[in-house]
């Protein structure tokens, strides 16, 4: 009985680790591009430059790159109120897009490693999950 129980625990642990494993950085960026094209491109445009004083830029954005957790939080829960991006004030509303934590991690990896951005640090699903409202 002990052998069966030990084998059972070992199999469950293996499956849990397999399921919880993060996808590769490259795959996350690729998946994030698809999400960006579905959810973000309408406001932030295909080049990530946004629309001055209306939709903040994501390309070469000081706010994005200096406030990674706030940026993740904004995608996860929405954003309302004034922010300053590259010296320009924005005071709009970005609603929660209904993305799950993995999709948020993927789109953040795409945004932070596209156009003129080069963060080279993988945003994980775990990191997204740890941000609570």
C-alpha positions in Angstrom: 0.0 0.0 0.0 2.9 2.4 0.8 4.4 1.7 -2.6 1.1 2.5 -4.4 0.6 5.7 -2.4 4.2 6.8 -3.0 3.9 6.1 -6.8 0.5 8.0 -6.8 2.1 11.0 -5.1 5.0 11.0 -7.5 2.7 10.9 -10.6 0.5 13.7 -9.2 3.6 15.8 -8.5 4.9 15.2 -12.0 1.6 16.1 -13.6 1.3 19.2 -11.5 4.7 20.5 -12.4 4.1 19.7 -16.1 0.8 21.6 -16.1 2.3 24.6 -14.2 5.4 24.9 -16.4 5.7 28.3 -18.1 5.8 28.3 -21.9 9.0 29.4 -23.6 9.7 33.2 -23.8 9.6 33.0 -27.6 6.2 31.2 -27.5 4.8 33.7 -25.0 5.8 36.6 -27.2 4.3 34.9 -30.3 1.0 34.2 -28.5 1.1 37.8 -27.1 1.2 39.2 -30.6 -2.0 37.5 -31.4 -3.7 38.8 -28.3 -2.3 42.3 -29.0 -3.8 42.2 -32.5 -7.2 41.1 -31.0 -7.4 43.4 -28.0 -4.9 46.3 -28.0 -4.3 47.4 -31.6 -7.5 49.4 -31.8 -6.2 52.0 -29.3 -2.4 51.5 -29.2 -2.1 50.9 -33.0 0.0 48.4 -34.9 3.2 50.3 -34.1 2.5 50.7 -30.4 2.6 54.5 -30.7 -1.0 55.1 -29.5 -2.6 58.5 -30.2 -1.1 61.5 -28.4 -3.1 62.7 -25.4 -5.8 60.0 -26.0 -4.1 56.6 -26.0 -0.6 56.4 -24.5 2.2 54.8 -26.5 3.5 51.4 -25.6 6.5 51.7 -27.9 9.4 53.2 -26.1 7.1 54.1 -23.2 8.9 55.2 -20.0 5.8 54.5 -18.0 5.5 50.9 -19.3 9.1 50.0 -18.8 9.5 51.7 -15.3 6.2 50.4 -14.0 5.9 46.8 -15.1 3.6 45.7 -12.2 1.4 48.7 -12.6 1.2 48.0 -16.4 0.3 44.4 -15.7 -2.3 45.5 -13.1 -3.8 47.9 -15.7 -4.3 45.1 -18.2 -5.7 42.8 -15.5 -8.1 45.2 -13.7 -8.3 48.3 -16.0 -6.9 51.8 -15.5 -8.7 55.0 -14.7 -7.1 58.4 -14.0 -4.1 60.4 -14.9 -0.8 58.9 -15.9 2.2 60.6 -17.5 3.9 58.8 -20.4 7.0 60.2 -22.0 6.2 63.6 -20.4 2.6 63.7 -21.8 -0.5 63.5 -19.5 -3.2 60.9 -20.3 -6.4 60.8 -18.4 -8.6 58.2 -19.9 -10.1 54.9 -19.0 -8.9 51.5 -20.1 -11.3 48.8 -19.2 -10.4 45.3 -18.2 -10.3 43.2 -21.4 -11.2 39.9 -19.7 -7.9 38.3 -20.3 -6.7 35.5 -18.1 -3.3 35.6 -16.3 -1.5 33.6 -19.0 -2.9 35.9 -21.8 -1.8 39.0 -19.8 1.7 37.6 -19.4 1.9 36.8 -23.1 0.7 40.2 -24.2 3.1 41.9 -21.8 6.0 39.8 -23.1 5.0 40.9 -26.6 4.7 44.6 -25.8 7.9 44.8 -23.8 9.9 43.1 -26.5 8.4 44.7 -29.7 9.1 47.8 -31.7 11.8 49.8 -29.8 11.2 47.9 -26.5 13.7 45.3 -25.4 13.0 44.2 -21.8 14.4 40.7 -22.2 12.8 39.5 -19.0 9.9 37.1 -19.2 6.7 38.1 -17.4 5.3 34.9 -15.9 1.8 33.8 -15.3 2.8 33.5 -11.6 3.8 37.2 -11.5 0.5 38.2 -13.0 -1.4 36.0 -10.6 0.3 37.6 -7.6 -1.2 41.0 -8.4 -4.4 41.3 -6.5 -7.0 44.0 -6.6 
